[in-house]
Amino acid sequence: MFMKLGNDVSVLVRGWLHGNCVALAGRGGPPALIDTGYHTGTARLLAWYEQTTGRPVADIEAIGLTHIHSDHAGGVAALAEVVEAPVLAHRDAAAQAEAWDPRALWLDGTSQEMPRFSVDRALDDDELVSLGGREWRILWTPGHAVGGVSWWCEEDGLLVTGDALWEDGFGLLNPWINGPEVFALTGLALDRLDGVAGGARAVIPGHGAPFEDAAAAIARARSRLDYLRRNPDRHRRQVLFNLAAYTTLVRPEIGREALFARVRQAARSFVPSGGEQRRDDAICAEVLSALYRDEVSEKVTSDENR
């Protein structure tokens, strides 16, 4: 589904496989895009973009990114084939794109794909950027992603948060790859967002519908962060559960045995416990039991097709 926020801002609200996309019609100037979704949804993204902006894709001025994960930046390479538009991202994300380490980009062991691309303009924290007829302040909001940023337009009270803040939480944290500091960095990100929450009239998260009460969402996110810090084993199970559900979206034909092998691979490479294999296998079996019992793969597929 999509939502319009005023005459020139539209949000393509998508399910798990794709992050939300924000189209900026440009207020009479060149239009722009923030985030692209997964690479398999590019054709739908382009059709929606032209329909909602009334402008040809070739008019896109620039592509801004909240972070470089496959569900938010996976479509960048495909867009580069049809439009000449610079890609803007935080300088830490730009460095990731240059190095293109599959594990650091959360591609190894996750069943995710992201065709390689480059960042054309590296952004700094607190930098002012003109995009889609608006002036945006770049807020460094790390934790979930290296080089994660939120886009803040004070004039219109628009806050695009990516996976740094959802209405009920934030994107998963991976201390096994990004280091134990992800919890402190997430707290820092919430502090940055708290600093502008009072002026935010509309928050556009990376997943889920836009919402209004930024302060309440930040309070819920802080509570969630405290819980994850106190319950590392539950956190690890939740990460593996999410990866299993994501795999069923990318490969809907996968059987339970093959899915178990994928989750076990993720347990070893993406969220390694350092423990014995038998215990890890038991956790993976637990994850699959929960996944099939809750029929999450059917639910998120349904969400994606709305």
C-alpha positions in Angstrom: 0.0 0.0 0.0 1.1 3.6 -0.2 0.4 6.8 1.7 0.6 10.4 0.8 1.9 12.9 3.3 1.0 16.3 1.7 1.0 16.9 -2.0 4.5 15.9 -2.8 5.6 13.2 -0.3 4.5 9.6 -0.8 5.5 6.4 1.1 5.4 3.0 -0.4 4.7 0.9 2.7 6.0 -2.6 2.2 6.4 -5.9 4.1 9.5 -7.5 5.6 11.3 -8.2 2.3 11.3 -4.6 1.3 11.9 -1.5 3.3 9.6 1.5 2.8 10.4 3.9 0.0 9.8 7.6 0.1 9.1 9.5 -3.1 9.7 13.3 -3.0 7.9 14.9 -6.0 10.2 18.0 -5.8 7.8 20.9 -5.2 8.2 21.9 -8.8 12.0 21.0 -8.9 13.6 17.7 -9.5 12.1 14.7 -7.6 14.1 12.3 -5.4 13.8 9.0 -3.7 14.8 7.8 -0.2 15.5 4.0 0.0 14.7 1.5 -2.7 13.6 -1.8 -1.2 14.9 -5.2 -2.2 16.2 -5.7 -5.7 13.4 -8.0 -6.8 10.8 -5.2 -6.3 12.5 -2.6 -8.6 9.9 -2.8 -11.4 7.1 -2.2 -8.9 9.0 0.6 -7.3 9.5 2.4 -10.6 5.9 2.0 -11.7 4.7 3.4 -8.3 7.2 6.2 -8.4 6.0 7.5 -11.8 2.3 7.1 -10.8 2.7 8.9 -7.5 4.9 11.7 -8.6 3.6 12.2 -12.2 7.2 12.4 -13.3 9.3 10.1 -15.4 11.9 8.0 -13.6 14.6 9.8 -15.6 13.8 13.0 -13.6 15.1 11.5 -10.3 17.6 14.0 -8.9 19.2 11.7 -6.3 18.7 8.6 -4.3 19.2 9.0 -0.5 19.8 6.0 1.7 19.0 5.5 5.4 21.5 2.6 5.5 23.0 -0.2 3.3 21.1 -3.4 4.0 19.5 -5.4 1.2 15.9 -4.5 2.1 16.6 -0.8 1.8 19.4 -0.5 -0.7 19.0 -3.6 -2.8 17.4 -1.8 -5.7 20.1 0.8 -6.1 22.0 -1.1 -8.8 18.9 -1.8 -10.8 17.9 1.9 -10.6 21.4 2.9 -11.9 20.6 1.1 -15.1 17.6 3.3 -15.9 18.4 6.7 -14.2 21.6 8.7 -13.8 21.2 9.8 -10.2 23.8 10.1 -7.5 23.5 7.9 -4.4 23.8 9.6 -1.0 24.7 7.8 2.2 26.6 8.4 5.4 30.4 8.2 5.0 30.6 5.0 7.1 28.0 3.4 4.8 29.9 4.7 1.8 33.0 2.9 3.1 31.0 -0.3 3.5 29.9 0.0 -0.1 33.5 0.5 -1.3 34.8 -2.5 0.7 31.7 -4.7 -0.1 32.3 -7.3 2.5 29.3 -9.7 2.3 29.4 -10.6 6.0 29.6 -6.9 7.1 26.7 -6.2 4.8 24.6 -9.0 6.3 24.6 -11.0 3.1 26.5 -14.1 4.2 24.4 -16.7 5.9 21.1 -14.8 5.5 19.8 -15.8 2.1 19.8 -12.1 1.1 21.2 -10.6 -2.1 22.2 -7.1 -3.0 23.8 -6.3 -6.4 26.9 -4.2 -5.9 26.7 -0.4 -6.2 28.7 2.7 -5.2 27.9 5.7 -3.1 28.5 8.9 -5.0 28.3 11.4 -2.1 29.3 10.6 1.5 27.3 12.5 4.1 28.3 13.6 7.6 26.4 13.8 10.8 24.5 17.1 11.1 25.1 18.0 7.4 22.4 19.9 5.6 21.3 18.3 2.3 19.0 19.6 -0.4 16.9 16.7 -1.7 13.5 16.7 -3.5 12.9 20.4 -3.0 13.5 20.3 0.8 16.4 20.9 3.1 17.2 17.9 5.3 19.5 17.6 8.3 21.4 14.3 8.4 21.1 12.6 11.9 23.6 9.9 12.5 21.5 7.1 14.0 23.7 3.9 14.2 23.2 0.7 16.1 21.1 -1.4 13.7 23.3 -0.5 10.8 26.8 0.9 10.3 26.4 4.4 8.9 22.7 4.4 9.6 21.1 7.9 9.3 17.7 9.5 9.7 16.6 12.4 7.4 15.1 15.3 9.2 13.2 18.1 7.5 12.5 20.6 10.3 10.4 23.0 8.1 7.8 20.3 7.5 8.3 18.2 10.6 9.2 15.1 8.5 11.5 12.5 10.0 12.6 9.5 7.9 14.2 7.0 10.4 14.9 3.9 8.4 15.4 1.0 10.9 16.7 3.3 13.7 13.1 3.7 14.9 9.8 2.0 14.2 6.5 2.7 15.8 7.1 -0.3 18.0 10.9 -0.8 18.2 13.8 -0.8 15.7 15.7 -3.1 13.4 17.5 -6.1 14.8 20.9 -5.6 16.4 23.9 -7.8 15.6 26.7 -7.5 18.1 28.2 -10.7 16.7 29.1 -8.8 13.4 29.0 -5.2 14.4 30.4 -5.5 17.8 29.0 -5.2 21.4 28.8 -1.4 21.1 25.7 -1.7 19.0 23.6 -1.4 22.1 25.2 1.8 23.2 25.1 3.1 19.6 21.3 2.4 19.5 20.9 4.4 22.7 22.8 7.2 21.0 20.6 7.0 18.0 17.5 7.3 20.1 19.0 10.3 21.9 19.5 12.0 18.5 15.9 11.3 17.5 14.7 12.5 20.9 16.3 15.8 20.2 13.9 16.4 17.2 10.9 14.4 18.3 9.0 17.5 19.6 9.0 19.0 16.1 8.2 15.8 14.2 4.7 15.8 12.7 5.2 12.6 10.7 7.7 9.8 11.3 8.4 7.5 8.3 10.0 4.3 9.5 11.8 1.7 7.5 9.0 -0.8 8.0 5.3 -0.2 8.9 3.0 2.8 8.3 4.1 6.4 9.1 3.0 7.6 12.5 2.9 10.8 14.5 3.9 10.3 18.1 7.7 10.1 17.9 8.2 10.6 21.7 6.1 7.5 22.5 7.8 5.4 19.9 11.2 6.4 21.3 10.1 5.4 24.8 9.0 2.0 23.6 12.3 1.6 21.7 14.3 2.4 24.9 12.3 -0.3 26.7 13.0 -2.8 24.0 16.7 -1.9 24.0 16.9 -2.5 27.8 15.2 -5.9 27.3 17.7 -7.0 24.7 20.6 -6.0 26.9 19.2 -8.1 29.7 18.3 -11.1 27.7 21.1 -12.0 25.2 19.8 -15.6 24.6 16.3 -14.3 23.7 17.9 -11.7 21.5 19.9 -14.4 19.6 16.8 -16.6 19.1 14.8 -13.6 17.8 17.6 -12.7 15.3 17.6 -16.3 14.0 13.8 -16.3 13.9 13.8 -13.2 11.7 16.4 -14.6 9.4 14.4 -17.8 9.0 11.2 -15.8 8.2 13.2 -13.7 5.7 14.5 -16.8 4.0 10.9 -18.1 3.4 10.2 -14.8 1.6 13.3 -14.9 -0.6 12.8 -18.6 -1.2 9.1 -19.5 -0.7 9.7 -23.0 -2.1 12.3 -23.9 0.5 11.4 -27.0 2.6 11.8 -27.4 6.3 15.0 -29.5 6.1 16.7 -27.0 3.8 15.5 -24.1 6.0 17.0 -25.8 9.1 20.3 -26.0 7.3 20.1 -22.3 6.4 19.3 -21.3 10.0 22.1 -23.5 11.3 24.5 -21.8 8.9 23.3 -18.4 10.1 23.7 -19.5 13.7 27.4 -20.3 13.0 28.3 -17.3 10.7 25.8 -14.5 11.4 25.1 -15.0 15.1 27.8 -17.3 16.4 27.4 -18.3 20.1 30.8 -19.8 20.7 29.0 -22.7 22.3 28.6 -26.4 21.4 27.0 -27.4 18.1 24.4 -29.6 19.8 23.1 -26.7 21.8 23.0 -24.5 18.7 21.2 -27.1 16.7 18.6 -27.3 19.5 18.1 -23.5 19.3 17.7 -23.7 15.5 15.1 -26.5 15.8 13.3 -24.3 18.4 13.3 -21.4 15.9 11.8 -23.5 13.2 9.1 -24.9 15.4 8.1 -21.4 16.4 8.2 -20.2 12.8 5.9 -23.0 11.5 3.6 -22.9 14.5 3.0 -19.1 14.1 2.8 -19.4 10.3 5.0 -16.3 10.1 6.1 -17.0 6.5 2.4 -16.8 5.4 1.8 -13.7 7.4 4.8 -11.7 6.1 4.2 -12.9 2.5 0.6 -11.6 2.9 2.0 -8.3 4.3 4.3 -7.9 1.3 1.6 -8.4 -1.2 -0.8 -5.8 0.3 
